[in-house]
Amino acid sequence: MKDTIISKLEKLYLEFKRIELLLSSKETISDLNKYKKLSKKYLKLSKFINFFLKWKTLQKDIKSTKSLLCDIEFSEMVREELKILREKNIVIEKKLYSMLMEKNIYDYKSCFVEIRAATGGDEAAIFAGDLFKMYGKYAESKNWNVEIMNSHIGEKGGFKEIIIRIIGHGASSKLQFESGGHRVQRVPQTESQGRIHTSTCTVAVIPEIPQEDAIKVTVSDLKIDTFRSSGAGGQHVNTTDSAIRITHIPTGTVVECQDERSQHKNKAKALSILSSRIHASEMEKRHQKNSLIRRNLLGTGDRSDRNRTYNFPKNRVTDHRINFTVYSLQTILHGNLDILIDPIMQEYNSNILSQDIV
């Protein structure tokens, strides 16, 4: 276990003992509000401390068992005992680590993923299509569903913009680190001389907000425009004003939806995206004190962010936020995103541990 985590747990243990003393004092017992507040805090801490004390006991057992390895007669039995103790240690450390993670009620929700071609013209749009397929395959591996909310197809393939809804428990938690700039280095399909080009796309991941928590948007705050759908073809394209554009006047947030034949369905989709965008913006303002961690690791979805570089000639993917590189580009594009997501989640959680959680 990392030293930073052990240090944090030691501090929590001291806090736990301090509250324990306070709860037994006459002053606290006579103050009902204070007693309730401290009791709640004590109960929360006890969950951490119980596992931490088990972990500390295990460390002593492992150390004492190791000291017996020098006895040749019992070495095989000692190694077997050490194996059992280390397996228990792994289980407890994982449990402690997950308990110390900052929880967000929306981490377990579905989310919207907005992918946009940035610099690079047609090649950026093609790469946006590659990212869309990558997230789709990742969702499939997790048994999540994918629904296209809105899309603008590129002239030579891919998408100028595509918004998808990924429906499944934990989608928002896993994909939150995808927000930001994604850069690709490869020979474009449109390049005849074999030169490597650099193009970029931006990704923004927005947790889907449950209806009961959604910010109430009044009709007077909305400007709703209808227009004819445009796309790669189909009988419904350019025949009816089914596409919807909604502008939230107070914030200037604009959402379009045109993928459904029904104007009513497009409007419902647009409103769900709009509500989640506004909510995400409000939450960001409320948590400015954590903005440094969010900017450095979670990303904002702005062009200025540079999360990753996908280098095709070298089969290399680099996450610049944590200086992490793997040579498994095709594996990642086929949906094995946990190769990249797990290391950055660990880094993020380590940073969170440096803040007070109590």
C-alpha positions, 0 to 999 in steps of 0.5 A, a space after each residue: 500500500 502506498 505511503 500516502 494512503 498509510 499516512 492518511 489512514 494513520 491520521 484517520 485513526 487519530 481522529 477516530 480516537 479523538 472522537 471516541 474520547 469526545 463522545 464519552 465526555 459529559 459536555 458532548 453528552 449534554 449537547 444533543 446536536 453535537 453528540 449526533 454530529 460526532 456519532 455520525 462521524 464516528 460511525 463513518 470512521 469506524 468502517 475505515 478503522 476496522 479494516 485498517 487495524 486488520 491490515 496492520 495486524 496482517 503486516 505484523 503477521 507477514 513480518 514475523 512469518 518471513 523471519 521463519 524462512 531461515 528455518 530450512 525444516 519448515 521453509 515450505 510450510 512457511 512459504 505456504 503460510 506467507 502466500 495465504 497472508 499475502 492473499 488476505 493482504 491484497 483483499 484488505 488493501 483493495 477494500 480500504 482503497 475503494 472505501 477511501 475513494 471519493 464517492 459521487 452519487 452520479 458515478 454510478 449513473 449513465 452518461 453522455 459522451 460528446 465527441 467532436 472533430 477539432 483540428 485536422 479537417 476530414 481526418 479529424 472527423 474520421 478519427 472521431 468515428 474511430 473514437 465512437 467505435 472505441 467507446 461503443 466496443 468498450 460499452 459492449 464489453 461492460 454490457 452497457 447500451 449505446 444510444 446515438 443522441 445526435 450526429 453530424 457525419 463527416 464528408 469523407 467518413 466519421 463524424 464532425 460531431 456525435 453525442 451518444 448516451 451510454 446506459 449502464 451502471 458505472 458508465 459515468 465513473 469509468 468514462 469520466 477521465 475521457 473528457 479532454 483533447 485526443 490527438 492522433 498521429 497517422 497517415 490519413 486515408 486522404 494522404 497520397 504521399 504517406 506523410 504522417 499528420 496530426 489531428 485532434 478531437 475533443 471528448 466531453 463526458 457528462 453524467 446523466 442526471 436523474 429526473 428528480 435531481 434535474 435543474 428545473 428549466 422554465 419554458 421562458 428560458 428556452 429558445 426552441 428552433 426546428 429545422 430539417 434533418 441533414 445527414 447521409 441520406 434516408 427517406 426522412 432526411 430533408 423532408 420534415 422539420 423534425 430536428 430540434 435546436 434548444 438554446 438555454 438563454 440564461 447560460 447560452 447552452 445550445 443542444 441539437 438533436 436530429 437523429 429521430 424521425 419524430 420532433 417530439 423524440 428529438 426534443 426529449 433527447 435535447 432536453 435531457 442533454 441540456 439538463 445534464 450539461 447545465 447541472 454539470 456546469 453548476 457542479 463544476 462551479 460549486 467545486 472550484 476548490 477541487 478544480 486543479 485535480 479536475 483540470 489535470 486529470 478529469 479534463 474539461 472537454 476543451 480543445 486546450 486539454 490534451 489527454 492522449 496521443 494515439 500514434 499509429 506508426 509506433 502502435 503507441 498510446 500516451 496519456 499525458 496527464 500521468 505520463 503513462 505509455 502503452 504499446 497496444 493501440 489496436 487493442 485499445 481501439 478495440 475497446 480494451 480501455 481499462 488499460 488506460 482508465 485503471 492507472 489514471 483512476 489510481 492516480 486520481 484516487 491518490 490525489 483525493 486521499 491528500 484532501 480531508 475526507 472527514 
